[in-house]
């Protein structure tokens, strides 16, 4: 996602945390979708046909899972396991960005907080974001965690009972280093008391 890696690296540096980034386009295979689901290897994305994803053979799908999907999730699982063995309670935070307009609709939010069930992080983060006053904050917007938190959050956070949170930042706000730095500061400031 545009700007998300820069924000993530800055947050990881601030908190001395691991930043686990996927280095494969989600158009090859989306690490945040369960393999085999219709959006795992999308033949169409935001109205654009993805030529390399039409009529894939079973061996090609398996190759993409093996080479791109599994290494990312194994890395996350190993990091979580190492922290638990060290007596540290891991916190899983996913950082994404979203387009200001999609499918003909404006998306006015500056930042969205996605959650389902576990509000240990989402409730205080939402409260602190709203308290800033100048932000348009999405509570389960522009996507809803109540329907689907994505595979990473579901598998590594919800399933294991770890504190977790998904953030969506509008990508025009973090497309350059200055914007990414500003938003890493905003997000870091609202996360810090809870972490």
C-alpha positions in Angstrom: 0.0 0.0 0.0 1.3 3.5 -0.9 3.2 5.0 2.1 2.4 2.2 4.5 5.9 0.7 4.5 7.4 4.1 5.3 5.0 4.7 8.2 5.6 1.1 9.5 9.4 1.5 9.5 9.2 4.7 11.4 6.8 3.2 14.0 9.1 0.2 14.4 12.1 2.5 14.9 10.2 4.5 17.5 9.0 1.5 19.5 12.0 -0.8 18.9 9.5 -3.2 17.3 9.8 -5.6 14.4 8.5 -4.4 11.1 7.5 -7.4 8.9 6.8 -6.2 5.4 5.6 -8.2 2.5 7.8 -7.6 -0.6 5.4 -9.1 -3.1 2.5 -7.2 -4.8 -0.9 -8.2 -3.5 -1.8 -8.6 -7.1 0.5 -11.7 -7.3 -1.0 -13.1 -4.1 -2.5 -11.1 -1.2 -1.0 -12.0 2.2 -4.1 -10.6 3.9 -6.5 -13.1 2.2 -6.9 -16.8 2.8 -5.5 -18.8 -0.1 -8.3 -20.1 -2.3 -10.6 -17.1 -1.5 -11.8 -15.1 -4.5 -9.6 -12.1 -3.6 -6.4 -14.1 -2.8 -5.2 -13.9 -6.4 -7.6 -11.4 -7.9 -8.3 -11.6 -11.6 -9.7 -8.0 -11.4 -8.7 -5.3 -8.9 -10.6 -2.0 -8.5 -12.0 -2.4 -12.0 -8.7 -3.3 -13.6 -8.1 -6.7 -15.2 -4.9 -8.4 -14.0 -3.8 -10.3 -17.1 -1.4 -12.6 -15.2 -4.1 -13.9 -12.9 -6.6 -15.3 -15.3 -7.1 -19.1 -15.5 -4.1 -20.0 -13.3 -3.1 -23.6 -13.1 -3.2 -25.4 -9.7 0.6 -25.7 -9.8 1.0 -21.9 -10.3 -1.3 -21.1 -7.4 0.6 -23.5 -5.2 3.9 -21.9 -6.3 2.6 -18.5 -5.3 1.4 -19.7 -1.9 4.7 -21.5 -1.3 7.1 -18.7 -2.5 5.2 -15.6 -1.4 2.4 -16.2 1.0 3.9 -18.7 3.4 7.3 -17.0 4.0 5.5 -13.9 5.2 3.2 -15.7 7.6 6.0 -17.9 8.9 8.1 -14.8 9.7 5.2 -13.3 11.6 4.5 -16.5 13.5 8.2 -17.0 14.4 8.5 -13.4 15.7 5.4 -13.8 17.8 6.6 -17.2 19.1 10.1 -15.7 20.0 8.5 -12.9 21.9 6.2 -15.2 23.9 9.1 -17.5 24.7 10.9 -14.4 26.0 8.0 -13.5 28.3 6.8 -10.6 26.2 3.1 -10.2 25.2 3.2 -9.4 21.5 1.0 -6.8 20.0 0.0 -7.2 16.3 -0.5 -3.9 14.4 -1.2 -3.9 10.7 -0.6 -0.7 8.8 -2.4 -0.2 5.5 -3.3 2.7 3.3 -6.4 3.3 1.2 -7.3 5.4 -1.8 -9.2 8.7 -1.4 -11.8 7.6 -4.0 -12.9 4.0 -4.9 -15.7 2.7 -7.1 -16.8 6.3 -7.7 -17.2 7.2 -4.0 -15.2 9.7 -2.0 -13.6 8.4 1.1 -13.1 11.4 3.4 -11.5 9.7 6.4 -7.9 10.6 7.2 -7.4 7.4 9.2 -9.4 4.4 10.0 -9.2 2.0 12.9 -10.4 -1.5 12.2 -11.4 -3.9 14.9 -13.7 -6.8 15.9 -14.4 -8.0 19.4 -11.1 -7.1 21.1 -11.1 -3.4 22.0 -8.0 -3.3 24.1 -6.2 -1.2 21.5 -9.0 0.1 19.3 -11.0 1.9 21.9 -8.2 4.0 23.4 -6.7 4.7 19.9 -10.1 5.8 18.6 -10.6 8.0 21.6 -7.2 9.7 21.3 -7.6 10.2 17.5 -11.0 11.8 18.0 -9.6 14.0 20.8 -7.2 15.6 18.3 -10.2 17.4 16.8 -8.8 18.1 13.3 -9.1 14.5 12.0 -11.8 12.6 10.2 -11.5 9.3 11.9 -13.2 6.1 10.6 -14.4 3.6 13.2 -14.3 0.5 11.1 -14.1 2.7 8.0 -13.3 2.7 5.1 -13.4 -1.1 5.7 -15.1 -2.9 8.5 -13.3 -5.2 10.8 -16.7 -6.5 11.9 -17.0 -8.4 8.6 -13.4 -9.3 7.9 -10.2 -8.3 9.6 -8.1 -9.9 6.9 -6.0 -13.1 7.3 -3.1 -11.6 9.1 -5.2 -10.1 11.9 -7.5 -13.1 12.1 -4.7 -15.7 12.2 -2.0 -14.0 14.2 -4.1 -11.7 16.4 -7.7 -12.8 16.9 -7.1 -16.6 16.8 -4.3 -16.4 19.4 -6.0 -13.7 21.6 -3.2 -11.2 21.2 -3.9 -7.5 21.4 -4.2 -6.4 17.8 -5.3 -3.5 15.6 -5.5 -2.6 11.9 -4.9 0.9 10.8 -5.8 2.4 7.4 -4.3 5.8 6.5 -5.5 7.6 3.4 -2.7 7.2 0.9 -2.5 10.8 -0.4 -1.5 11.8 3.1 1.5 9.4 3.3 2.7 9.3 -0.3 5.9 11.3 0.4 8.4 11.1 3.3 7.1 14.3 4.9 3.5 12.9 5.1 4.7 9.5 6.2 6.8 11.1 9.0 3.8 13.2 10.1 1.4 10.3 10.3 4.0 8.0 12.0 4.1 10.7 14.6 0.3 10.9 14.9 -0.1 7.2 15.1 2.8 6.7 17.4 1.5 9.3 19.8 -2.0 7.7 20.0 -0.5 4.2 20.3 2.2 4.9 22.9 0.0 5.1 26.1 -1.6 1.8 25.3 1.6 0.0 24.4 
